[in-house]
Amino acid sequence: MSDNKQLARNMIFNAISFGINLAISFFLTPYIVKEVGREAYGFIPLVNNMIGYTSIITTAVGSMAGRFITMRLYKNDIEGASYYFNSVLVANFVLSAIFTIIAIVALAFLPHILNIPEYLLSDVRWLFILAVLSMVIGLCTGLFGCGVYIKNRIDTSVARAMVQNVVRISCILLLFYFFEPSVVYISLGAFVSALLAIYYNFSFKKRFLPEVPFSPAKYFSWEKIKETTLSGIWNSVNQLSNLLLYQLDLLITNIFISAAATGEFSLSKIMPSLTLSFLATLSGSFHPKFNILYAQEKLEELNALVKKSIKIVGIIISIAIGLLIIYSDIFYRLWLPTEDSHKLHLLTIITVTPMIFGGSINPVFGLFATANRLKVPSLVLLFAGIANTLVILLLLNTTNLGIWAIALTSAIQGGIRNAFFSPIYGAMCIGQKWYAFFPTMFKAICGLGTVVIIGYAAKSMFHIDGWCGLIYITTTVAIVSLLINMFIILNKGEREYLKAIVLKKIKK
């Protein structure tokens, strides 16, 4: 399959996956909030975030495995790739055992760690147990599925995620239907989905990495673990930083404000988090090819692909961000009628602010790992994370801002970092001038401005009082903005290229 066709498949599957996840959240969230309550719902993302703290360590060991295996395979060094694969796999097994022991201890002290209402204590404990089991399964078997990344077949991984989502949601709905609703069923559905992932990961290993044997006894090397860990340690620092920036907020809200405020904040983060997840997977569609071109030392082709990725991601993500900024108040009023839609709307706008600058430039983040230059961005992110946490704690103890202190502080630092550091250092990673990506990034930001202007104009002209009106207006705004942004962001040659592809598909 040609590179352009494979890239198109990756992006299409990611877009479909985002649509499915959006639909799931759209229908499932208000149902769960209604059945179990906002306070109970807030513990779902909170517990998942807590389990996610283990990624600080697992990332150090395994995050660069795909990169090293890719480099070896495309240099026809099968034995070298086998050593990396099996060595990291053994390390993951050992970490799984350690985390299981730690989780057992943490479970005993959970009521002392979190602010948990008495009536929810048993449910939260089960949430924690099932989330730990899902994490262990993923850690032990996830590397078997790395072939989809190495062979640039992200589309198959996304298709798997779609099936897992269907299974997860089906389990949740069936349990809610036959038994008294409980937040425990959310984690139980995720656990069943994790079990299904075992089958997929082994099948992907057989399909995409048959040349790399599963033989830890023969291909284990402490040196390979050391090499991937020393390289991945900076990704681990990134994980710590991301924890401080994006995941610790719910824990701080729970401890310093209340469980009810945690539930409210978690609701306001659903749509921005989905958008950010879509942005990451959309950008990730380009990263396997980044690695391949870098391994082949085709830096000029890599530079061109990075700029192309900024444009494509910018066109798509600007629509999602713009619609959230303009219409989320109406959306929340219709979606969660029992909640404060105005407050959720303001929190959402603040949360997506960093994506105004970091949306289109997001593919550039992949260059840090591709060039194996993770130290500087990791330290910058760590400084931002520590400063962010300290400022939040200071504001919570000296002002009455409450939840607004958390949202505003995170938005300000994220916007500054995305606007300046990321595009500059990304360009330096592949030998380009520091300002190489700014013109393309600026065009993408102008594209977002187009969505906002058209959206606000439509909102002021038409009264929206139901789902049909909201869907009609947002769809119209999205289509008109997309057409205009094709001229703002893309050059003539790129527009002609896309036009040829569309006409070819129509003729078929």
C-alpha positions as CSV (number, residue, x, y, z in Angstrom):
1,M,0.0,0.0,0.0
2,S,1.4,3.5,-0.9
3,D,2.3,5.9,1.8
4,N,-0.5,8.3,1.0
5,K,-3.1,5.6,0.9
6,Q,-1.9,4.2,4.3
7,L,-1.8,7.6,5.8
8,A,-5.4,8.2,4.6
9,R,-6.5,4.9,6.0
10,N,-4.9,5.7,9.4
11,M,-6.6,9.1,9.5
12,I,-10.0,7.8,8.4
13,F,-10.0,5.0,11.0
14,N,-8.9,7.5,13.7
15,A,-11.7,9.9,12.6
16,I,-14.3,7.0,12.8
17,S,-13.0,5.9,16.2
18,F,-13.3,9.5,17.5
19,G,-16.9,9.6,16.2
20,I,-17.7,6.3,18.0
21,N,-16.1,7.5,21.2
22,L,-18.0,10.8,20.9
23,A,-21.2,8.9,20.4
24,I,-20.5,6.7,23.4
25,S,-19.8,9.6,25.7
26,F,-22.8,11.5,24.3
27,F,-25.3,8.8,25.1
28,L,-23.6,7.0,28.0
29,T,-22.4,9.9,30.3
30,P,-25.8,11.5,31.0
31,Y,-27.3,8.0,31.5
32,I,-24.6,7.1,34.1
33,V,-24.8,10.4,35.8
34,K,-28.5,10.0,36.1
35,E,-28.3,6.5,37.4
36,V,-25.4,6.8,39.9
37,G,-25.1,10.5,40.5
38,R,-22.5,13.1,39.7
39,E,-20.5,12.5,42.9
40,A,-20.1,8.8,42.2
41,Y,-19.3,9.5,38.5
42,G,-16.4,11.7,39.5
43,F,-14.5,8.7,40.9
44,I,-14.4,6.9,37.5
45,P,-11.8,9.3,35.9
46,L,-10.2,9.9,39.3
47,V,-9.4,6.2,39.9
48,N,-8.3,5.8,36.3
49,N,-5.9,8.7,36.7
50,M,-4.5,7.2,39.9
51,I,-3.8,3.9,38.1
52,G,-2.3,5.9,35.3
53,Y,0.4,7.2,37.6
54,T,2.1,3.8,37.1
55,S,2.9,4.9,33.5
56,I,5.6,7.2,35.0
57,I,7.7,4.0,35.5
58,T,6.4,1.8,32.6
59,T,7.0,4.6,30.1
60,A,10.7,4.7,31.1
61,V,11.2,1.1,30.2
62,G,8.9,0.5,27.2
63,S,8.0,3.8,25.5
64,M,11.0,3.7,23.2
65,A,10.8,0.0,22.4
66,G,8.8,0.6,19.2
67,R,11.2,3.2,18.1
68,F,14.3,1.0,18.6
69,I,12.6,-2.1,17.1
70,T,11.6,0.0,14.1
71,M,15.1,1.3,13.6
72,R,16.6,-2.2,13.7
73,L,14.0,-3.7,11.4
74,Y,14.4,-1.1,8.7
75,K,18.2,-1.7,8.9
76,N,17.5,-5.4,8.4
77,D,18.8,-6.3,11.9
78,I,16.3,-8.9,13.0
79,E,18.4,-10.2,15.8
80,G,18.8,-6.7,17.3
81,A,15.0,-6.1,17.1
82,S,14.4,-9.5,18.8
83,Y,16.7,-8.5,21.7
84,Y,14.8,-5.2,22.2
85,F,11.4,-6.9,22.0
86,N,12.1,-9.7,24.4
87,S,14.1,-7.7,26.9
88,V,11.4,-5.0,27.3
89,L,8.8,-7.7,27.6
90,V,10.5,-9.3,30.5
91,A,10.9,-5.9,32.2
92,N,7.1,-5.4,31.8
93,F,6.3,-8.7,33.5
94,V,8.5,-7.8,36.5
95,L,6.9,-4.3,36.7
96,S,3.4,-5.9,36.6
97,A,4.3,-8.0,39.7
98,I,5.6,-5.0,41.6
99,F,2.6,-2.9,40.8
100,T,0.2,-5.6,41.9
101,I,1.9,-5.7,45.3
102,I,1.8,-1.9,45.6
103,A,-1.9,-1.9,44.6
104,I,-2.8,-4.4,47.3
105,V,-1.2,-2.1,49.9
106,A,-2.8,1.0,48.5
107,L,-6.2,-0.6,48.5
108,A,-6.1,-1.0,52.3
109,F,-5.4,2.7,52.8
110,L,-7.7,4.0,50.0
111,P,-10.2,5.7,52.5
112,H,-7.2,7.6,53.9
113,I,-6.0,8.7,50.5
114,L,-9.2,9.9,48.9
115,N,-12.2,11.8,50.2
116,I,-14.8,9.0,49.7
117,P,-18.4,9.2,51.0
118,E,-19.2,6.2,53.2
119,Y,-21.9,4.9,50.8
120,L,-19.4,4.8,47.9
121,L,-16.5,3.2,49.7
122,S,-17.2,-0.4,48.5
123,D,-17.8,0.7,44.9
124,V,-14.6,2.8,44.7
125,R,-12.6,-0.1,46.0
126,W,-13.9,-2.3,43.3
127,L,-13.3,0.4,40.8
128,F,-9.7,0.4,41.9
129,I,-9.3,-3.4,41.8
130,L,-10.7,-3.7,38.3
131,A,-8.7,-0.8,37.0
132,V,-5.4,-2.3,38.4
133,L,-6.2,-5.7,36.7
134,S,-6.8,-3.9,33.4
135,M,-3.6,-2.1,33.7
136,V,-1.6,-5.3,34.5
137,I,-3.1,-7.0,31.4
138,G,-2.2,-4.1,29.2
139,L,1.3,-3.9,30.5
140,C,2.0,-7.7,30.1
141,T,0.6,-8.0,26.6
142,G,0.7,-4.5,25.0
143,L,4.1,-4.9,23.5
144,F,2.9,-7.9,21.4
145,G,0.7,-5.3,19.5
146,C,3.5,-2.9,18.7
147,G,3.8,-4.3,15.1
148,V,0.9,-2.1,14.0
149,Y,3.0,0.9,14.9
150,I,6.2,-0.4,13.5
151,K,4.7,-1.5,10.2
152,N,2.6,1.8,10.0
153,R,-0.8,0.0,10.3
154,I,-2.4,2.2,12.8
155,D,-5.7,1.6,11.1
156,T,-5.8,-2.0,12.4
157,S,-5.1,-0.8,15.9
158,V,-7.9,1.7,15.7
159,A,-10.3,-0.9,14.3
160,R,-9.5,-3.1,17.3
161,A,-10.2,-0.2,19.6
162,M,-13.6,0.2,18.0
163,V,-14.5,-3.5,18.7
164,Q,-13.2,-3.2,22.2
165,N,-15.4,-0.1,22.8
166,V,-18.5,-1.9,21.5
167,V,-17.8,-4.9,23.9
168,R,-17.1,-2.5,26.8
169,I,-20.3,-0.5,26.3
170,S,-22.4,-3.7,25.7
171,C,-21.2,-5.1,29.1
172,I,-22.0,-1.9,30.9
173,L,-25.5,-1.6,29.5
174,L,-26.3,-5.2,30.1
175,L,-25.1,-5.0,33.7
176,F,-27.1,-1.8,34.2
177,Y,-30.1,-3.4,32.8
178,F,-30.0,-6.6,34.8
179,F,-28.6,-5.3,38.1
180,E,-28.8,-2.2,40.2
181,P,-26.7,0.5,38.5
182,S,-23.2,1.0,40.0
183,V,-20.0,2.7,38.9
184,V,-18.3,-0.6,39.4
185,Y,-19.8,-1.8,36.1
186,I,-17.8,0.9,34.3
187,S,-14.5,-0.7,35.3
188,L,-15.9,-4.2,34.8
189,G,-16.7,-3.3,31.2
190,A,-13.1,-2.0,30.8
191,F,-11.7,-5.2,32.3
192,V,-13.6,-7.3,29.8
193,S,-12.3,-5.1,27.0
194,A,-8.8,-5.6,28.3
195,L,-9.2,-9.4,28.2
196,L,-10.2,-9.0,24.5
197,A,-7.1,-7.0,23.9
198,I,-5.0,-10.1,24.8
199,Y,-6.3,-11.9,21.7
200,Y,-5.8,-8.9,19.4
201,N,-2.2,-8.2,20.6
202,F,-1.2,-11.8,20.0
203,S,-2.8,-11.9,16.6
204,F,-1.1,-8.6,15.7
205,K,2.3,-10.1,16.8
206,K,1.7,-13.0,14.4
207,R,0.5,-10.9,11.6
208,F,2.9,-7.9,11.7
209,L,6.0,-9.1,13.5
210,P,6.4,-12.8,12.6
211,E,10.2,-12.3,12.0
212,V,10.7,-11.3,15.6
213,P,10.5,-14.4,17.8
214,F,9.0,-14.5,21.3
215,S,12.0,-16.1,23.1
216,P,12.9,-14.2,26.3
217,A,15.4,-16.9,27.4
218,K,17.4,-16.5,24.2
219,Y,17.1,-12.8,23.5
220,F,17.1,-11.2,26.9
221,S,19.7,-8.5,27.5
222,W,20.2,-6.1,30.4
223,E,22.0,-3.8,28.0
224,K,18.9,-3.4,25.8
225,I,16.7,-2.7,28.9
226,K,19.3,-0.1,30.0
227,E,19.4,1.5,26.6
228,T,15.6,1.8,26.2
229,T,15.3,3.0,29.8
230,L,17.9,5.6,29.5
231,S,16.2,6.9,26.3
232,G,12.7,6.4,27.7
233,I,13.5,8.0,31.0
234,W,12.7,11.4,29.4
235,N,9.4,10.1,28.2
236,S,8.9,9.0,31.8
237,V,9.6,12.5,32.9
238,N,7.0,13.6,30.4
239,Q,4.5,11.3,32.0
240,L,5.2,12.8,35.4
241,S,4.8,16.2,33.9
242,N,1.5,15.3,32.2
243,L,0.4,13.8,35.5
244,L,1.1,17.2,37.2
245,L,-0.5,19.1,34.4
246,Y,-3.5,17.1,33.3
247,Q,-4.3,14.3,35.8
248,L,-3.5,15.6,39.2
249,D,-6.3,18.2,38.9
250,L,-9.1,15.8,39.8
251,L,-7.1,14.5,42.8
252,I,-6.4,18.0,44.1
253,T,-10.1,18.9,43.6
254,N,-11.2,15.8,45.6
255,I,-8.8,16.5,48.5
256,F,-8.9,20.3,48.7
257,I,-12.5,21.1,47.5
258,S,-15.0,18.2,47.6
259,A,-16.1,15.0,45.9
260,A,-19.1,16.9,44.4
261,A,-16.7,19.4,42.8
262,T,-14.6,16.6,41.4
263,G,-17.7,15.2,39.7
264,E,-18.5,18.6,38.2
265,F,-14.9,19.2,37.0
266,S,-14.8,15.8,35.5
267,L,-17.9,16.4,33.5
268,S,-16.4,19.7,32.1
269,K,-13.3,17.7,31.0
270,I,-15.1,15.0,29.0
271,M,-15.4,16.8,25.6
272,P,-12.0,18.5,25.8
273,S,-10.4,15.2,26.8
274,L,-12.1,13.5,23.8
275,T,-10.8,16.2,21.5
276,L,-7.3,16.0,23.0
277,S,-7.4,12.2,22.6
278,F,-8.5,12.5,19.0
279,L,-5.8,15.1,18.4
280,A,-3.2,12.7,19.7
281,T,-4.3,9.8,17.7
282,L,-4.7,12.0,14.6
283,S,-1.2,13.2,15.0
284,G,0.0,9.7,15.7
285,S,-1.1,8.7,12.3
286,F,2.1,10.4,11.0
287,H,4.6,9.3,13.6
288,P,5.4,5.8,12.2
289,K,6.3,7.4,8.9
290,F,8.4,10.0,10.8
291,N,10.4,7.1,12.2
292,I,10.8,5.4,8.9
293,L,12.0,8.5,7.1
294,Y,14.4,9.4,9.9
295,A,15.8,5.8,9.9
296,Q,16.3,6.2,6.2
297,E,18.0,9.6,6.7
298,K,15.5,11.4,4.4
299,L,15.3,14.6,6.4
300,E,14.0,16.8,3.7
301,E,11.1,14.4,3.0
302,L,10.5,14.3,6.8
303,N,10.4,18.1,7.0
304,A,7.9,18.2,4.2
305,L,5.7,15.5,5.8
306,V,5.8,17.4,9.2
307,K,4.5,20.6,7.6
308,K,1.9,18.6,5.7
309,S,0.8,17.0,9.0
310,I,0.5,20.4,10.7
311,K,-1.8,21.6,7.9
312,I,-4.0,18.5,7.8
313,V,-4.3,18.3,11.6
314,G,-5.0,22.0,11.8
315,I,-7.8,21.9,9.3
316,I,-9.6,19.0,11.2
317,I,-9.0,19.9,14.8
318,S,-9.8,23.6,14.4
319,I,-13.4,22.6,13.7
320,A,-13.7,20.5,16.9
321,I,-12.0,23.2,19.1
322,G,-14.1,26.1,17.5
323,L,-17.4,24.3,18.0
324,L,-16.6,23.6,21.6
325,I,-15.7,27.2,22.3
326,I,-18.9,28.5,20.7
327,Y,-21.6,25.9,21.3
328,S,-20.7,24.0,24.4
329,D,-23.1,26.0,26.5
330,I,-26.0,24.9,24.4
331,F,-24.6,21.4,24.3
332,Y,-24.4,21.1,28.1
333,R,-27.9,22.6,28.5
334,L,-29.3,19.9,26.3
335,W,-27.0,17.1,27.3
336,L,-26.9,17.5,31.1
337,P,-30.0,19.5,31.9
338,T,-29.6,19.0,35.7
339,E,-26.1,20.6,35.7
340,D,-24.9,24.2,35.5
341,S,-24.4,24.5,31.8
342,H,-22.9,28.0,32.0
343,K,-20.2,26.9,34.4
344,L,-19.4,23.8,32.4
345,H,-19.2,26.0,29.3
346,L,-16.6,28.4,30.9
347,L,-14.6,25.5,32.3
348,T,-14.6,23.9,28.8
349,I,-13.4,27.0,27.1
350,I,-10.5,27.4,29.6
351,T,-9.6,23.7,29.3
352,V,-9.3,23.9,25.4
353,T,-7.3,27.1,25.4
354,P,-3.9,25.4,25.2
355,M,-5.1,23.5,22.1
356,I,-5.6,26.8,20.2
357,F,-1.8,26.9,19.9
358,G,-1.0,23.2,20.4
359,G,-3.7,21.7,18.2
360,S,-2.1,22.0,14.8
361,I,1.5,21.7,16.1
362,N,0.7,18.4,17.9
363,P,2.4,16.2,15.3
364,V,5.7,17.9,16.0
365,F,5.7,16.3,19.4
366,G,6.5,13.0,17.7
367,L,9.8,14.4,16.4
368,F,11.2,14.5,19.9
369,A,11.1,10.7,20.1
370,T,11.9,10.1,16.5
371,A,15.2,12.0,16.8
372,N,15.7,10.6,20.3
373,R,16.1,14.1,21.7
374,L,13.8,13.9,24.7
375,K,15.9,15.5,27.4
376,V,15.1,19.2,26.8
377,P,11.4,18.9,26.2
378,S,11.0,16.6,29.1
379,L,12.8,19.0,31.5
380,V,10.7,21.9,30.1
381,L,7.5,19.9,30.6
382,L,8.6,18.9,34.1
383,F,9.3,22.5,35.1
384,A,5.9,23.5,33.8
385,G,4.2,20.6,35.7
386,I,5.9,21.5,39.0
387,A,5.2,25.2,38.6
388,N,1.6,24.5,37.6
389,T,1.0,22.4,40.7
390,L,2.7,24.8,43.1
391,V,0.7,27.8,41.7
392,I,-2.6,25.9,42.0
393,L,-1.9,24.9,45.6
394,L,-0.9,28.5,46.4
395,L,-4.0,29.9,44.9
396,L,-6.2,27.3,46.6
397,N,-4.8,28.3,50.0
398,T,-4.7,32.1,49.5
399,T,-7.8,32.8,47.3
400,N,-11.4,31.8,46.9
401,L,-11.0,30.9,43.3
402,G,-11.5,27.2,44.0
403,I,-11.9,25.1,40.9
404,W,-11.2,28.1,38.7
405,A,-7.6,28.3,40.0
406,I,-7.0,24.8,38.7
407,A,-8.4,25.4,35.3
408,L,-6.9,28.9,34.7
409,T,-3.4,28.0,35.8
410,S,-3.2,24.9,33.6
411,A,-4.6,26.8,30.6
412,I,-2.1,29.7,30.8
413,Q,1.1,27.6,31.1
414,G,-0.1,25.1,28.4
415,G,-0.9,27.9,26.0
416,I,2.6,29.6,26.4
417,R,4.4,26.3,26.1
418,N,2.6,25.1,23.0
419,A,2.9,28.5,21.3
420,F,6.7,28.9,21.6
421,F,8.7,26.0,22.8
422,S,7.2,23.0,21.0
423,P,7.4,24.3,17.4
424,I,10.9,25.8,17.9
425,Y,12.5,22.7,19.4
426,G,10.7,20.4,17.0
427,A,12.3,22.2,14.1
428,M,15.7,21.9,15.7
429,C,15.3,18.1,16.2
430,I,15.4,17.6,12.4
431,G,18.0,20.3,11.5
432,Q,15.6,23.0,10.4
433,K,15.7,26.7,11.4
434,W,13.9,27.6,14.7
435,Y,11.0,29.4,12.9
436,A,10.5,26.7,10.3
437,F,7.0,25.6,11.5
438,F,5.7,29.0,12.6
439,P,4.2,30.0,9.2
440,T,2.3,26.8,8.9
441,M,1.2,26.9,12.5
442,F,0.0,30.5,12.1
443,K,-2.2,29.5,9.1
444,A,-3.8,26.7,11.2
445,I,-4.6,29.2,14.0
446,C,-6.2,31.5,11.4
447,G,-8.2,28.5,10.4
448,L,-9.5,28.2,13.9
449,G,-10.3,31.9,13.8
450,T,-12.5,31.2,10.8
451,V,-14.5,28.6,12.6
452,V,-15.0,30.9,15.6
453,I,-16.1,33.9,13.4
454,I,-18.5,31.8,11.3
455,G,-19.8,30.0,14.4
456,Y,-20.5,33.1,16.4
457,A,-22.2,34.7,13.4
458,A,-24.5,31.7,13.0
459,K,-25.2,31.6,16.8
460,S,-26.3,35.2,16.8
461,M,-28.5,34.8,13.8
462,F,-30.4,31.6,14.7
463,H,-32.0,30.6,18.0
464,I,-31.2,27.0,19.0
465,D,-33.6,25.3,21.3
466,G,-33.1,21.6,20.6
467,W,-30.8,18.8,19.3
468,C,-32.0,19.1,15.7
469,G,-31.2,22.8,15.6
470,L,-27.8,22.3,17.2
471,I,-26.8,19.5,14.9
472,Y,-27.9,21.5,11.8
473,I,-26.1,24.7,12.8
474,T,-22.8,23.0,13.9
475,T,-22.8,20.8,10.8
476,T,-23.3,23.8,8.5
477,V,-20.6,25.8,10.3
478,A,-18.2,22.8,10.1
479,I,-18.7,22.4,6.3
480,V,-18.4,26.1,5.5
481,S,-15.4,26.5,7.7
482,L,-13.7,23.4,6.2
483,L,-14.2,24.8,2.6
484,I,-12.8,28.2,3.5
485,N,-9.9,26.7,5.5
486,M,-8.9,24.6,2.5
487,F,-7.9,28.0,0.9
488,I,-6.4,29.5,4.0
489,I,-4.2,26.6,5.1
490,L,-3.5,24.6,1.9
491,N,-1.6,25.8,-1.1
492,K,-2.9,25.4,-4.7
493,G,-0.9,22.2,-5.3
494,E,-2.3,20.6,-2.1
495,R,-5.8,21.6,-3.0
496,E,-5.5,20.1,-6.5
497,Y,-4.1,17.0,-5.0
498,L,-7.1,16.6,-2.7
499,K,-9.5,17.4,-5.5
500,A,-8.0,14.7,-7.6
501,I,-8.4,12.2,-4.8
502,V,-12.1,13.1,-4.2
503,L,-12.9,13.0,-7.9
504,K,-11.2,9.6,-8.3
505,K,-13.3,8.3,-5.4
506,I,-16.5,9.7,-6.8
507,K,-15.9,8.1,-10.2
508,K,-15.3,4.7,-8.5
